Amino acid sequence: MIFGVEEKPLARVLVPVITLALMAGVGLAFGVAALVRPPDLPVDTNPAPLAGHQLCAAVVVVFPSAAEMGAAEPSLRGDPKARRVFVDPPSVSLLAVPGTDLEAWARDLHARYRTAERVTVIDSDATAAQLKLTAPPPKCPREGEY
């Protein structure tokens, strides 16, 4: 005697298995990304003296006088791209929040502060790459200073 065996269509079994596997993979990817992502850098825009800090990725704004620098300082401190502010009259050195394009930020600052004598980008990694040094300086940490 032969009994009829009901066969389940392959699609009814395969779709839930694939869906579950994809969901597990996405969850694992987010978990690994959370573990690997570096911690957020602290933001402190209270002006600090530049002495003792060796910057390797920053924007420096040089003003004609300490008075003009002082007048611009509050708006520089409030800039959402600024992470740290260092002063050395008559200049202000700005460390950026991660992901900021320093060149674009420098152009923006130059446009905003027309009285500034100079707006300069310090980027030791880019400079070393352009010069093709045989012994390049140590890689600039994401904090922007050695």
C-alpha positions in Angstrom: 0.0 0.0 0.0 1.3 3.4 -0.9 0.4 6.4 1.2 0.4 9.9 -0.2 2.9 12.2 1.4 2.2 15.8 1.3 5.2 17.7 0.1 5.7 21.3 1.3 6.7 23.6 -1.5 10.4 24.6 -1.2 9.5 28.3 -1.2 7.4 27.9 2.0 10.4 26.5 3.8 13.2 28.5 2.2 11.8 32.0 2.6 11.5 32.0 6.4 15.0 30.4 6.7 16.6 33.1 4.4 14.7 35.9 6.2 15.9 34.6 9.6 19.5 34.3 8.4 19.4 37.9 6.9 18.0 39.3 10.2 20.8 37.6 12.2 23.4 38.9 9.8 22.2 42.5 10.0 22.0 42.2 13.8 25.6 40.9 14.0 26.9 43.6 11.6 25.4 46.4 13.8 26.8 44.7 17.0 30.3 44.5 15.5 30.1 48.1 14.2 29.1 49.3 17.7 32.1 47.5 19.2 34.6 48.7 16.6 33.4 52.3 16.4 35.8 54.6 18.3 34.4 56.5 21.1 33.2 60.1 20.5 35.8 62.7 21.1 35.1 65.2 23.8 34.1 68.7 22.7 35.5 71.6 24.8 35.5 74.9 23.0 36.7 77.0 26.0 39.8 78.7 24.7 43.0 77.1 26.0 46.6 78.3 25.5 48.3 76.7 22.5 51.6 76.3 24.4 52.4 72.6 25.0 50.1 71.3 22.2 51.5 69.9 18.9 48.7 70.1 16.4 48.8 67.9 13.3 45.3 68.5 11.9 43.8 71.9 12.5 42.7 75.2 11.0 44.6 78.3 12.1 43.1 81.8 11.8 45.6 84.6 12.2 44.1 88.1 13.0 45.8 91.5 12.6 45.5 92.1 16.3 44.7 90.5 19.6 41.6 92.7 19.9 40.2 91.4 16.6 40.9 87.9 17.6 39.1 88.5 20.9 36.1 89.8 19.0 35.9 86.7 16.8 36.6 84.2 19.5 33.0 83.8 20.8 31.7 82.9 17.3 34.6 80.6 16.7 33.8 78.8 20.0 30.2 78.4 18.8 31.1 76.9 15.5 29.6 73.4 15.3 32.7 72.1 13.5 35.0 73.2 16.3 36.0 70.5 18.9 38.8 72.4 20.7 40.0 76.0 20.5 43.6 77.0 21.2 44.7 80.7 21.4 48.1 82.2 20.8 47.6 85.9 20.1 46.7 87.0 17.6 45.8 83.5 16.2 43.2 80.9 17.0 43.9 77.2 16.2 40.8 75.0 15.8 40.6 71.3 16.1 37.6 69.9 14.2 35.0 67.4 15.0 35.7 64.1 13.2 34.5 64.0 9.6 35.1 67.7 9.0 36.7 68.7 5.7 39.5 71.0 6.9 40.0 72.7 3.5 36.3 73.5 3.1 36.1 74.7 6.7 39.1 77.0 6.2 37.5 78.5 3.1 34.3 79.1 5.1 36.2 80.7 7.9 38.1 82.9 5.5 34.9 84.1 4.0 33.4 84.8 7.4 36.4 86.6 8.9 37.5 88.9 6.1 39.8 90.8 8.5 41.8 87.7 9.1 45.3 88.0 7.7 45.6 84.3 7.0 43.6 81.1 7.3 45.9 78.0 7.2 45.2 74.3 7.3 47.6 72.1 9.2 47.4 68.5 7.9 50.6 66.6 8.5 49.3 63.4 6.8 48.4 65.2 3.6 51.7 67.1 3.6 53.7 63.9 4.2 51.9 62.3 1.3 52.6 65.2 -1.1 56.3 65.3 -0.1 56.6 61.5 -0.5 59.0 61.4 2.5 61.1 58.4 3.0 60.5 58.5 6.7 57.1 60.2 7.2 56.1 61.6 10.6 53.8 59.4 12.7 50.2 59.3 11.6 48.1 62.1 13.0 45.7 60.6 15.6 42.0 61.5 15.1 42.2 63.9 18.0 44.2 66.2 15.8 47.3 66.5 18.0 50.2 64.3 18.9 
